[in-house]
């Protein structure tokens, strides 16, 4: 680096998709100050291998899927989105992340926007910042299935979601809370 030149700025680890909804890469979970400043209370880790959040008091939900078309992301969408909505209704915000913050996390954000904000699949993809771009494998298929679901037209409260979801038994999501000071 030349003297007198500022080091290049790294892009922020996450970006706002909608009110109370952020998307990012695995680096985002380590940005404790930024998470606190933006009101994030729930981190949704859409991966099997990426680390969880380090911020004290942060609730972490892991959706254990690889970025692979053979993975069944649809089985996780209903309970994950219901948990996200519960965090938002409690006054918090959600960060959804995966390794690079582009595919699995985008699929979960898109599903949340469709279920709880009443957007169509096309409208969810049109969110300004950042553009949502899940890969064309199982992620796109899961979102198409979600879009054709009869619940799309009439989003239900969180409490009725889990009882109406045929996938809630298969979810396999893990919810953890970081104790203060850990």
PyMOL commands that place a pseudoatom at each C-alpha (Angstrom):
pseudoatom trace, name=CA, resn=UNK, resi=1, chain=A, elem=C, hetatm=0, pos=[0.000, 0.000, 0.000]
pseudoatom trace, name=CA, resn=UNK, resi=2, chain=A, elem=C, hetatm=0, pos=[1.281, 3.450, -0.882]
pseudoatom trace, name=CA, resn=UNK, resi=3, chain=A, elem=C, hetatm=0, pos=[1.854, 6.049, 1.808]
pseudoatom trace, name=CA, resn=UNK, resi=4, chain=A, elem=C, hetatm=0, pos=[-0.946, 8.561, 2.032]
pseudoatom trace, name=CA, resn=UNK, resi=5, chain=A, elem=C, hetatm=0, pos=[-3.546, 6.241, 0.520]
pseudoatom trace, name=CA, resn=UNK, resi=6, chain=A, elem=C, hetatm=0, pos=[-6.357, 4.958, 2.673]
pseudoatom trace, name=CA, resn=UNK, resi=7, chain=A, elem=C, hetatm=0, pos=[-6.813, 1.195, 2.800]
pseudoatom trace, name=CA, resn=UNK, resi=8, chain=A, elem=C, hetatm=0, pos=[-9.676, -0.041, 0.644]
pseudoatom trace, name=CA, resn=UNK, resi=9, chain=A, elem=C, hetatm=0, pos=[-12.941, -0.161, 2.543]
pseudoatom trace, name=CA, resn=UNK, resi=10, chain=A, elem=C, hetatm=0, pos=[-14.504, -3.561, 2.971]
pseudoatom trace, name=CA, resn=UNK, resi=11, chain=A, elem=C, hetatm=0, pos=[-18.174, -3.725, 2.081]
pseudoatom trace, name=CA, resn=UNK, resi=12, chain=A, elem=C, hetatm=0, pos=[-20.518, -3.892, 5.047]
pseudoatom trace, name=CA, resn=UNK, resi=13, chain=A, elem=C, hetatm=0, pos=[-21.063, -7.479, 6.186]
pseudoatom trace, name=CA, resn=UNK, resi=14, chain=A, elem=C, hetatm=0, pos=[-24.814, -7.225, 5.671]
pseudoatom trace, name=CA, resn=UNK, resi=15, chain=A, elem=C, hetatm=0, pos=[-27.458, -5.134, 3.931]
pseudoatom trace, name=CA, resn=UNK, resi=16, chain=A, elem=C, hetatm=0, pos=[-31.072, -4.188, 4.612]
pseudoatom trace, name=CA, resn=UNK, resi=17, chain=A, elem=C, hetatm=0, pos=[-33.595, -6.072, 2.466]
pseudoatom trace, name=CA, resn=UNK, resi=18, chain=A, elem=C, hetatm=0, pos=[-36.746, -4.692, 4.122]
pseudoatom trace, name=CA, resn=UNK, resi=19, chain=A, elem=C, hetatm=0, pos=[-37.655, -3.190, 7.487]
pseudoatom trace, name=CA, resn=UNK, resi=20, chain=A, elem=C, hetatm=0, pos=[-36.302, -5.497, 10.223]
pseudoatom trace, name=CA, resn=UNK, resi=21, chain=A, elem=C, hetatm=0, pos=[-34.762, -7.872, 7.643]
pseudoatom trace, name=CA, resn=UNK, resi=22, chain=A, elem=C, hetatm=0, pos=[-31.066, -8.036, 6.744]
pseudoatom trace, name=CA, resn=UNK, resi=23, chain=A, elem=C, hetatm=0, pos=[-29.032, -10.384, 4.565]
pseudoatom trace, name=CA, resn=UNK, resi=24, chain=A, elem=C, hetatm=0, pos=[-25.320, -11.076, 4.724]
pseudoatom trace, name=CA, resn=UNK, resi=25, chain=A, elem=C, hetatm=0, pos=[-22.385, -13.411, 4.507]
pseudoatom trace, name=CA, resn=UNK, resi=26, chain=A, elem=C, hetatm=0, pos=[-20.945, -15.491, 7.350]
pseudoatom trace, name=CA, resn=UNK, resi=27, chain=A, elem=C, hetatm=0, pos=[-18.800, -12.464, 8.315]
pseudoatom trace, name=CA, resn=UNK, resi=28, chain=A, elem=C, hetatm=0, pos=[-21.992, -10.701, 9.381]
pseudoatom trace, name=CA, resn=UNK, resi=29, chain=A, elem=C, hetatm=0, pos=[-22.466, -12.913, 12.443]
pseudoatom trace, name=CA, resn=UNK, resi=30, chain=A, elem=C, hetatm=0, pos=[-19.219, -11.536, 13.870]
pseudoatom trace, name=CA, resn=UNK, resi=31, chain=A, elem=C, hetatm=0, pos=[-20.177, -7.869, 13.494]
pseudoatom trace, name=CA, resn=UNK, resi=32, chain=A, elem=C, hetatm=0, pos=[-21.514, -7.572, 17.051]
pseudoatom trace, name=CA, resn=UNK, resi=33, chain=A, elem=C, hetatm=0, pos=[-21.595, -3.759, 17.199]
pseudoatom trace, name=CA, resn=UNK, resi=34, chain=A, elem=C, hetatm=0, pos=[-23.357, -3.460, 13.856]
pseudoatom trace, name=CA, resn=UNK, resi=35, chain=A, elem=C, hetatm=0, pos=[-25.872, -6.154, 14.839]
pseudoatom trace, name=CA, resn=UNK, resi=36, chain=A, elem=C, hetatm=0, pos=[-26.670, -4.261, 18.043]
pseudoatom trace, name=CA, resn=UNK, resi=37, chain=A, elem=C, hetatm=0, pos=[-26.859, -0.888, 16.269]
pseudoatom trace, name=CA, resn=UNK, resi=38, chain=A, elem=C, hetatm=0, pos=[-29.367, -2.207, 13.705]
pseudoatom trace, name=CA, resn=UNK, resi=39, chain=A, elem=C, hetatm=0, pos=[-31.528, -3.933, 16.329]
pseudoatom trace, name=CA, resn=UNK, resi=40, chain=A, elem=C, hetatm=0, pos=[-30.847, -7.484, 15.183]
pseudoatom trace, name=CA, resn=UNK, resi=41, chain=A, elem=C, hetatm=0, pos=[-32.050, -9.953, 17.801]
pseudoatom trace, name=CA, resn=UNK, resi=42, chain=A, elem=C, hetatm=0, pos=[-32.190, -13.126, 15.677]
pseudoatom trace, name=CA, resn=UNK, resi=43, chain=A, elem=C, hetatm=0, pos=[-29.466, -14.495, 13.408]
pseudoatom trace, name=CA, resn=UNK, resi=44, chain=A, elem=C, hetatm=0, pos=[-30.574, -17.175, 10.957]
pseudoatom trace, name=CA, resn=UNK, resi=45, chain=A, elem=C, hetatm=0, pos=[-27.555, -19.216, 9.863]
pseudoatom trace, name=CA, resn=UNK, resi=46, chain=A, elem=C, hetatm=0, pos=[-28.512, -21.051, 6.652]
pseudoatom trace, name=CA, resn=UNK, resi=47, chain=A, elem=C, hetatm=0, pos=[-25.557, -23.433, 6.598]
pseudoatom trace, name=CA, resn=UNK, resi=48, chain=A, elem=C, hetatm=0, pos=[-24.139, -26.529, 8.196]
pseudoatom trace, name=CA, resn=UNK, resi=49, chain=A, elem=C, hetatm=0, pos=[-20.617, -25.205, 8.688]
pseudoatom trace, name=CA, resn=UNK, resi=50, chain=A, elem=C, hetatm=0, pos=[-20.547, -21.439, 9.196]
pseudoatom trace, name=CA, resn=UNK, resi=51, chain=A, elem=C, hetatm=0, pos=[-20.072, -20.086, 12.736]
pseudoatom trace, name=CA, resn=UNK, resi=52, chain=A, elem=C, hetatm=0, pos=[-22.929, -18.637, 14.730]
pseudoatom trace, name=CA, resn=UNK, resi=53, chain=A, elem=C, hetatm=0, pos=[-23.179, -15.072, 16.028]
pseudoatom trace, name=CA, resn=UNK, resi=54, chain=A, elem=C, hetatm=0, pos=[-20.811, -13.927, 18.747]
pseudoatom trace, name=CA, resn=UNK, resi=55, chain=A, elem=C, hetatm=0, pos=[-22.933, -11.114, 20.183]
pseudoatom trace, name=CA, resn=UNK, resi=56, chain=A, elem=C, hetatm=0, pos=[-24.110, -11.672, 23.766]
pseudoatom trace, name=CA, resn=UNK, resi=57, chain=A, elem=C, hetatm=0, pos=[-27.854, -12.175, 24.076]
pseudoatom trace, name=CA, resn=UNK, resi=58, chain=A, elem=C, hetatm=0, pos=[-28.276, -12.917, 20.366]
pseudoatom trace, name=CA, resn=UNK, resi=59, chain=A, elem=C, hetatm=0, pos=[-30.683, -15.704, 19.448]
pseudoatom trace, name=CA, resn=UNK, resi=60, chain=A, elem=C, hetatm=0, pos=[-29.256, -18.005, 16.785]
pseudoatom trace, name=CA, resn=UNK, resi=61, chain=A, elem=C, hetatm=0, pos=[-31.243, -20.302, 14.541]
pseudoatom trace, name=CA, resn=UNK, resi=62, chain=A, elem=C, hetatm=0, pos=[-29.357, -22.756, 12.346]
pseudoatom trace, name=CA, resn=UNK, resi=63, chain=A, elem=C, hetatm=0, pos=[-30.951, -24.127, 9.179]
pseudoatom trace, name=CA, resn=UNK, resi=64, chain=A, elem=C, hetatm=0, pos=[-28.589, -27.036, 8.463]
pseudoatom trace, name=CA, resn=UNK, resi=65, chain=A, elem=C, hetatm=0, pos=[-28.393, -27.132, 4.662]
pseudoatom trace, name=CA, resn=UNK, resi=66, chain=A, elem=C, hetatm=0, pos=[-25.534, -27.068, 2.175]
pseudoatom trace, name=CA, resn=UNK, resi=67, chain=A, elem=C, hetatm=0, pos=[-25.703, -24.925, -0.970]
pseudoatom trace, name=CA, resn=UNK, resi=68, chain=A, elem=C, hetatm=0, pos=[-26.627, -27.979, -3.003]
pseudoatom trace, name=CA, resn=UNK, resi=69, chain=A, elem=C, hetatm=0, pos=[-29.673, -28.734, -5.176]
pseudoatom trace, name=CA, resn=UNK, resi=70, chain=A, elem=C, hetatm=0, pos=[-30.067, -32.072, -3.353]
pseudoatom trace, name=CA, resn=UNK, resi=71, chain=A, elem=C, hetatm=0, pos=[-30.861, -30.254, -0.081]
pseudoatom trace, name=CA, resn=UNK, resi=72, chain=A, elem=C, hetatm=0, pos=[-34.525, -29.852, 0.932]
pseudoatom trace, name=CA, resn=UNK, resi=73, chain=A, elem=C, hetatm=0, pos=[-34.687, -26.190, 1.906]
pseudoatom trace, name=CA, resn=UNK, resi=74, chain=A, elem=C, hetatm=0, pos=[-38.487, -26.169, 1.576]
pseudoatom trace, name=CA, resn=UNK, resi=75, chain=A, elem=C, hetatm=0, pos=[-38.789, -28.379, 4.653]
pseudoatom trace, name=CA, resn=UNK, resi=76, chain=A, elem=C, hetatm=0, pos=[-37.168, -25.590, 6.692]
pseudoatom trace, name=CA, resn=UNK, resi=77, chain=A, elem=C, hetatm=0, pos=[-38.906, -22.498, 5.287]
pseudoatom trace, name=CA, resn=UNK, resi=78, chain=A, elem=C, hetatm=0, pos=[-42.174, -22.533, 7.254]
pseudoatom trace, name=CA, resn=UNK, resi=79, chain=A, elem=C, hetatm=0, pos=[-40.730, -22.859, 10.793]
pseudoatom trace, name=CA, resn=UNK, resi=80, chain=A, elem=C, hetatm=0, pos=[-37.792, -20.585, 9.974]
pseudoatom trace, name=CA, resn=UNK, resi=81, chain=A, elem=C, hetatm=0, pos=[-40.002, -17.791, 8.634]
pseudoatom trace, name=CA, resn=UNK, resi=82, chain=A, elem=C, hetatm=0, pos=[-42.381, -18.187, 11.595]
pseudoatom trace, name=CA, resn=UNK, resi=83, chain=A, elem=C, hetatm=0, pos=[-39.459, -17.756, 14.002]
pseudoatom trace, name=CA, resn=UNK, resi=84, chain=A, elem=C, hetatm=0, pos=[-38.297, -14.700, 12.075]
pseudoatom trace, name=CA, resn=UNK, resi=85, chain=A, elem=C, hetatm=0, pos=[-41.772, -13.152, 12.236]
pseudoatom trace, name=CA, resn=UNK, resi=86, chain=A, elem=C, hetatm=0, pos=[-41.956, -13.791, 15.980]
pseudoatom trace, name=CA, resn=UNK, resi=87, chain=A, elem=C, hetatm=0, pos=[-38.659, -11.904, 16.441]
pseudoatom trace, name=CA, resn=UNK, resi=88, chain=A, elem=C, hetatm=0, pos=[-39.934, -8.978, 14.349]
pseudoatom trace, name=CA, resn=UNK, resi=89, chain=A, elem=C, hetatm=0, pos=[-43.267, -8.849, 16.197]
pseudoatom trace, name=CA, resn=UNK, resi=90, chain=A, elem=C, hetatm=0, pos=[-41.319, -8.761, 19.478]
pseudoatom trace, name=CA, resn=UNK, resi=91, chain=A, elem=C, hetatm=0, pos=[-39.615, -5.574, 18.250]
pseudoatom trace, name=CA, resn=UNK, resi=92, chain=A, elem=C, hetatm=0, pos=[-36.389, -7.086, 16.933]
pseudoatom trace, name=CA, resn=UNK, resi=93, chain=A, elem=C, hetatm=0, pos=[-34.844, -7.579, 13.534]
pseudoatom trace, name=CA, resn=UNK, resi=94, chain=A, elem=C, hetatm=0, pos=[-33.420, -10.590, 11.715]
pseudoatom trace, name=CA, resn=UNK, resi=95, chain=A, elem=C, hetatm=0, pos=[-30.141, -11.206, 9.973]
pseudoatom trace, name=CA, resn=UNK, resi=96, chain=A, elem=C, hetatm=0, pos=[-30.232, -14.114, 7.527]
pseudoatom trace, name=CA, resn=UNK, resi=97, chain=A, elem=C, hetatm=0, pos=[-26.833, -15.330, 6.373]
pseudoatom trace, name=CA, resn=UNK, resi=98, chain=A, elem=C, hetatm=0, pos=[-24.985, -18.156, 4.668]
pseudoatom trace, name=CA, resn=UNK, resi=99, chain=A, elem=C, hetatm=0, pos=[-21.375, -18.454, 3.491]
pseudoatom trace, name=CA, resn=UNK, resi=100, chain=A, elem=C, hetatm=0, pos=[-21.510, -15.731, 0.829]
pseudoatom trace, name=CA, resn=UNK, resi=101, chain=A, elem=C, hetatm=0, pos=[-24.920, -14.188, 1.531]
pseudoatom trace, name=CA, resn=UNK, resi=102, chain=A, elem=C, hetatm=0, pos=[-26.253, -14.761, -1.980]
pseudoatom trace, name=CA, resn=UNK, resi=103, chain=A, elem=C, hetatm=0, pos=[-28.141, -18.022, -2.381]
pseudoatom trace, name=CA, resn=UNK, resi=104, chain=A, elem=C, hetatm=0, pos=[-29.522, -19.875, 0.646]
pseudoatom trace, name=CA, resn=UNK, resi=105, chain=A, elem=C, hetatm=0, pos=[-29.930, -16.692, 2.669]
pseudoatom trace, name=CA, resn=UNK, resi=106, chain=A, elem=C, hetatm=0, pos=[-31.626, -15.005, -0.314]
pseudoatom trace, name=CA, resn=UNK, resi=107, chain=A, elem=C, hetatm=0, pos=[-34.073, -17.904, -0.572]
pseudoatom trace, name=CA, resn=UNK, resi=108, chain=A, elem=C, hetatm=0, pos=[-35.002, -17.603, 3.115]
pseudoatom trace, name=CA, resn=UNK, resi=109, chain=A, elem=C, hetatm=0, pos=[-35.406, -13.793, 2.844]
pseudoatom trace, name=CA, resn=UNK, resi=110, chain=A, elem=C, hetatm=0, pos=[-37.570, -14.253, -0.255]
pseudoatom trace, name=CA, resn=UNK, resi=111, chain=A, elem=C, hetatm=0, pos=[-39.733, -16.838, 1.506]
pseudoatom trace, name=CA, resn=UNK, resi=112, chain=A, elem=C, hetatm=0, pos=[-40.136, -14.525, 4.506]
pseudoatom trace, name=CA, resn=UNK, resi=113, chain=A, elem=C, hetatm=0, pos=[-41.171, -11.606, 2.297]
pseudoatom trace, name=CA, resn=UNK, resi=114, chain=A, elem=C, hetatm=0, pos=[-43.715, -13.801, 0.536]
pseudoatom trace, name=CA, resn=UNK, resi=115, chain=A, elem=C, hetatm=0, pos=[-45.195, -15.293, 3.699]
pseudoatom trace, name=CA, resn=UNK, resi=116, chain=A, elem=C, hetatm=0, pos=[-45.162, -12.396, 6.113]
pseudoatom trace, name=CA, resn=UNK, resi=117, chain=A, elem=C, hetatm=0, pos=[-45.070, -9.298, 3.937]
pseudoatom trace, name=CA, resn=UNK, resi=118, chain=A, elem=C, hetatm=0, pos=[-47.553, -10.626, 1.360]
pseudoatom trace, name=CA, resn=UNK, resi=119, chain=A, elem=C, hetatm=0, pos=[-45.226, -10.167, -1.627]
pseudoatom trace, name=CA, resn=UNK, resi=120, chain=A, elem=C, hetatm=0, pos=[-45.358, -12.336, -4.719]
pseudoatom trace, name=CA, resn=UNK, resi=121, chain=A, elem=C, hetatm=0, pos=[-42.230, -14.185, -5.783]
pseudoatom trace, name=CA, resn=UNK, resi=122, chain=A, elem=C, hetatm=0, pos=[-41.566, -11.534, -8.452]
pseudoatom trace, name=CA, resn=UNK, resi=123, chain=A, elem=C, hetatm=0, pos=[-42.081, -8.670, -5.970]
pseudoatom trace, name=CA, resn=UNK, resi=124, chain=A, elem=C, hetatm=0, pos=[-39.754, -10.279, -3.436]
pseudoatom trace, name=CA, resn=UNK, resi=125, chain=A, elem=C, hetatm=0, pos=[-37.026, -10.531, -6.087]
pseudoatom trace, name=CA, resn=UNK, resi=126, chain=A, elem=C, hetatm=0, pos=[-37.492, -6.838, -6.915]
pseudoatom trace, name=CA, resn=UNK, resi=127, chain=A, elem=C, hetatm=0, pos=[-36.359, -5.632, -3.492]
pseudoatom trace, name=CA, resn=UNK, resi=128, chain=A, elem=C, hetatm=0, pos=[-33.893, -2.810, -4.102]
pseudoatom trace, name=CA, resn=UNK, resi=129, chain=A, elem=C, hetatm=0, pos=[-31.024, -3.558, -1.740]
pseudoatom trace, name=CA, resn=UNK, resi=130, chain=A, elem=C, hetatm=0, pos=[-29.495, -6.021, -2.266]
pseudoatom trace, name=CA, resn=UNK, resi=131, chain=A, elem=C, hetatm=0, pos=[-30.855, -7.891, -5.260]
pseudoatom trace, name=CA, resn=UNK, resi=132, chain=A, elem=C, hetatm=0, pos=[-31.951, -11.339, -4.132]
pseudoatom trace, name=CA, resn=UNK, resi=133, chain=A, elem=C, hetatm=0, pos=[-30.440, -14.091, -6.280]
pseudoatom trace, name=CA, resn=UNK, resi=134, chain=A, elem=C, hetatm=0, pos=[-30.924, -17.643, -5.028]
pseudoatom trace, name=CA, resn=UNK, resi=135, chain=A, elem=C, hetatm=0, pos=[-29.393, -20.322, -7.251]
pseudoatom trace, name=CA, resn=UNK, resi=136, chain=A, elem=C, hetatm=0, pos=[-31.557, -22.229, -9.689]
pseudoatom trace, name=CA, resn=UNK, resi=137, chain=A, elem=C, hetatm=0, pos=[-31.377, -25.629, -7.947]
pseudoatom trace, name=CA, resn=UNK, resi=138, chain=A, elem=C, hetatm=0, pos=[-33.559, -26.701, -5.047]
pseudoatom trace, name=CA, resn=UNK, resi=139, chain=A, elem=C, hetatm=0, pos=[-33.768, -23.133, -3.753]
pseudoatom trace, name=CA, resn=UNK, resi=140, chain=A, elem=C, hetatm=0, pos=[-35.727, -21.885, -6.746]
pseudoatom trace, name=CA, resn=UNK, resi=141, chain=A, elem=C, hetatm=0, pos=[-37.874, -25.019, -6.729]
pseudoatom trace, name=CA, resn=UNK, resi=142, chain=A, elem=C, hetatm=0, pos=[-38.654, -24.512, -3.036]
pseudoatom trace, name=CA, resn=UNK, resi=143, chain=A, elem=C, hetatm=0, pos=[-39.670, -20.903, -3.662]
pseudoatom trace, name=CA, resn=UNK, resi=144, chain=A, elem=C, hetatm=0, pos=[-41.871, -21.923, -6.593]
pseudoatom trace, name=CA, resn=UNK, resi=145, chain=A, elem=C, hetatm=0, pos=[-43.571, -24.474, -4.319]
pseudoatom trace, name=CA, resn=UNK, resi=146, chain=A, elem=C, hetatm=0, pos=[-44.012, -21.799, -1.668]
pseudoatom trace, name=CA, resn=UNK, resi=147, chain=A, elem=C, hetatm=0, pos=[-45.433, -19.347, -4.225]
pseudoatom trace, name=CA, resn=UNK, resi=148, chain=A, elem=C, hetatm=0, pos=[-48.034, -21.866, -5.356]
pseudoatom trace, name=CA, resn=UNK, resi=149, chain=A, elem=C, hetatm=0, pos=[-49.063, -22.719, -1.788]
pseudoatom trace, name=CA, resn=UNK, resi=150, chain=A, elem=C, hetatm=0, pos=[-52.611, -21.705, -0.798]
pseudoatom trace, name=CA, resn=UNK, resi=151, chain=A, elem=C, hetatm=0, pos=[-51.161, -19.897, 2.251]
pseudoatom trace, name=CA, resn=UNK, resi=152, chain=A, elem=C, hetatm=0, pos=[-49.445, -17.362, -0.049]
pseudoatom trace, name=CA, resn=UNK, resi=153, chain=A, elem=C, hetatm=0, pos=[-52.651, -15.441, -0.696]
pseudoatom trace, name=CA, resn=UNK, resi=154, chain=A, elem=C, hetatm=0, pos=[-53.601, -15.221, 2.993]
pseudoatom trace, name=CA, resn=UNK, resi=155, chain=A, elem=C, hetatm=0, pos=[-50.617, -15.176, 5.349]
pseudoatom trace, name=CA, resn=UNK, resi=156, chain=A, elem=C, hetatm=0, pos=[-51.499, -16.685, 8.724]
pseudoatom trace, name=CA, resn=UNK, resi=157, chain=A, elem=C, hetatm=0, pos=[-50.269, -15.672, 12.172]
pseudoatom trace, name=CA, resn=UNK, resi=158, chain=A, elem=C, hetatm=0, pos=[-47.154, -17.492, 13.398]
pseudoatom trace, name=CA, resn=UNK, resi=159, chain=A, elem=C, hetatm=0, pos=[-49.110, -19.683, 15.794]
pseudoatom trace, name=CA, resn=UNK, resi=160, chain=A, elem=C, hetatm=0, pos=[-51.175, -21.233, 13.005]
pseudoatom trace, name=CA, resn=UNK, resi=161, chain=A, elem=C, hetatm=0, pos=[-48.244, -21.704, 10.634]
pseudoatom trace, name=CA, resn=UNK, resi=162, chain=A, elem=C, hetatm=0, pos=[-46.640, -24.582, 12.435]
pseudoatom trace, name=CA, resn=UNK, resi=163, chain=A, elem=C, hetatm=0, pos=[-49.947, -26.439, 12.820]
pseudoatom trace, name=CA, resn=UNK, resi=164, chain=A, elem=C, hetatm=0, pos=[-50.800, -25.978, 9.119]
pseudoatom trace, name=CA, resn=UNK, resi=165, chain=A, elem=C, hetatm=0, pos=[-47.346, -26.800, 7.757]
pseudoatom trace, name=CA, resn=UNK, resi=166, chain=A, elem=C, hetatm=0, pos=[-46.827, -30.322, 6.461]
pseudoatom trace, name=CA, resn=UNK, resi=167, chain=A, elem=C, hetatm=0, pos=[-43.078, -29.709, 6.827]
pseudoatom trace, name=CA, resn=UNK, resi=168, chain=A, elem=C, hetatm=0, pos=[-42.946, -28.607, 10.463]
pseudoatom trace, name=CA, resn=UNK, resi=169, chain=A, elem=C, hetatm=0, pos=[-42.128, -32.111, 11.751]
pseudoatom trace, name=CA, resn=UNK, resi=170, chain=A, elem=C, hetatm=0, pos=[-39.158, -32.433, 9.395]
pseudoatom trace, name=CA, resn=UNK, resi=171, chain=A, elem=C, hetatm=0, pos=[-37.681, -29.017, 10.056]
pseudoatom trace, name=CA, resn=UNK, resi=172, chain=A, elem=C, hetatm=0, pos=[-34.573, -29.967, 12.002]
pseudoatom trace, name=CA, resn=UNK, resi=173, chain=A, elem=C, hetatm=0, pos=[-33.756, -26.364, 12.887]
pseudoatom trace, name=CA, resn=UNK, resi=174, chain=A, elem=C, hetatm=0, pos=[-31.803, -25.587, 16.030]
pseudoatom trace, name=CA, resn=UNK, resi=175, chain=A, elem=C, hetatm=0, pos=[-32.451, -22.497, 18.126]
pseudoatom trace, name=CA, resn=UNK, resi=176, chain=A, elem=C, hetatm=0, pos=[-29.812, -21.302, 20.569]
pseudoatom trace, name=CA, resn=UNK, resi=177, chain=A, elem=C, hetatm=0, pos=[-29.418, -18.191, 22.684]
pseudoatom trace, name=CA, resn=UNK, resi=178, chain=A, elem=C, hetatm=0, pos=[-26.054, -16.743, 23.607]
pseudoatom trace, name=CA, resn=UNK, resi=179, chain=A, elem=C, hetatm=0, pos=[-26.016, -16.008, 27.311]
pseudoatom trace, name=CA, resn=UNK, resi=180, chain=A, elem=C, hetatm=0, pos=[-24.899, -12.547, 28.358]
pseudoatom trace, name=CA, resn=UNK, resi=181, chain=A, elem=C, hetatm=0, pos=[-21.122, -12.349, 28.553]
pseudoatom trace, name=CA, resn=UNK, resi=182, chain=A, elem=C, hetatm=0, pos=[-20.307, -15.574, 26.679]
for i in range(1, 182): cmd.bond("trace and resi %d" % i, "trace and resi %d" % (i + 1))
show_as sticks, trace
zoom trace
